[in-house]
Every structure is written in structure tokens, then in C-alpha cells.
């Protein structure tokens, strides 16, 4: 039934895509959504709905319902509409705004804000680049040199929202956090959602736990993104997803119960994440 609906919608969108030619503002660095819609059904499901794809491989007695928390399950039309929020055009300027080392240096903005946090090397820059792949002029700045000051980088996404790339936390995390990340998370008034990146190959580390505890302590609404899902076999990924899902279900209060598995290499899950961000920031009105 769901598959039929999916195919009905896909067929409809394909008609729309072919009627209008290439989608406006879509650049070649990411598979434009119209191209994704032309993929065979199995591949399309893997790219657009990675959790659904994983669910296919659940054996019936393996803790039913554990990854069935699909609270956010938009149609292909909705995902297609959200793409335009992330496509840079003259009327929808997507640009780097500024960097800050302290919250009082951060731009004062009214529009909703989302931030991305995660330990160094988790794949944060790669994900942000993937989100901005239809805004080729945006440079995602990376400052990885040891001793180089790490900053919060602010990006404006049209009139919709700002996206903040927070410094990655490493073994020197506590200092960075107290000075910057913690204050930002605690005091940023327009912060709508925090996206916490966890490496799906590694699982939740001690450093991730510090960030989770912080989000919990400040009662922030946050969302867990599982990165690099292209790196593991389906079996290993499923095991990791089930473990992390169980952790979220039993150990957290503020974490959105649905995980977002993504790959910045295959773009799997990236379109769905864009749609979620567009939705929670009210960009789809
Ligand atoms: P950051 O330190 O969190 O910003 O991490 P980066 O985005 O720089 O990524 C760290 C390393 O992981 C780089 O070598 C990336 O090429 C690699 N990487 C990032 N995302 C992915 C992914 O989705 N799949 C794979 N296979 N590698 C990734």
C-alpha cells in the first residue's frame, strides 16, 4: 500500500519534472532531486528513506518497533518542495554570514536557527557541504589545524533560517565547550533545534555522551544524525542503528525519537534531513 502510494507520487513528480525540464537553481554537485526521482524504486528508497530501507532487513523477532519510529515521514512532494529552500537563487540567497568565538560576537538574528555539533572527524563539514550542494558559492570553512581557533560559523539560508556549524569537539573539548558551545546552547534565544552528529561506524562515544548530557541538561530539543552510513555493511549498520535507537528511547528525554542516518558520499538521507530542517524552521509555509 505504502509502496503503491510512493510510486503514484513518484510517477506524478516525474510528470512534473519532465514537464518543466531541469529544476530551477539545481546544480550538478548533488544528484538533483528530479534525478533521484528517476532512480529505480529500490535505489530511490535507499537514497531518500534510508530507515525504511533498513527496516526491510529487520527479522520479525528483533525487538519490533525499535526503528519504526517514523514520526517524520514526508511525501516525495514535500521533500521536493524542501529542496527549493536549499537552492540558491537571486531571491533565495544562501551565504556565509560570519564567524564568532563568543556568543556576544554572534550575529543578532530573529529568524529561526539550527546548529550542528559533533566530535571532530564525525563528518560535520561534509554533511553541511552536502546540505549546501545547491548553493555552490557557499564555502564551508574548516579550521582543523591544531592550535587554530575554532569558531562558530553562521550561514544564512534565504529568509528562512540560519545554520550554525559549531566547532568540532575533540580531546580538548571541555575548554571549547565551556567557552563557546555550552554558552551558545544555553543562551541562544532563536535556536530551534540542535543536530548532534554521531559516527554510525563508531557509535556513541564518551565525547558524544558529554554533548548528549549537555543537551539534556539544558532541555534542548535535539536530533541525532548518524553519519557515514555508506561505510558499513547493512548488517553492521542495522546493529548500530538498533543500539543507538534503544539508547535514545531509554536514556534521553529531549532527543527526537527518530534517527536520521545519512551519507555525505551517496547523499542517502540528505534530502529527508533537508525536508526536516525546512519543516521545523517553518520554511515550507
Ligand atoms: P568533520 O571534522 O566533522 O567536519 O569531518 P569531515 O566532514 O571533515 O569528515 C571527516 C572524514 O570523514 C573525511 O575524510 C571525510 O571525507 C569522511 N567522511 C565524511 N562524511 C562521510 C560519509 O558520509 N561517508 C564516508 N565514507 N566518509 C565520510
Boltz pocket constraint, residues with backbone or C-beta under 6 A from the ligand:
constraints:
  - pocket:
      binder: B
      contacts: [[A, 118], [A, 119], [A, 120], [A, 121], [A, 122], [A, 123], [A, 124], [A, 125], [A, 126], [A, 127], [A, 168], [A, 227], [A, 228], [A, 229], [A, 230], [A, 231], [A, 262], [A, 263], [A, 264], [A, 265], [A, 266]]
      max_distance: 6.0
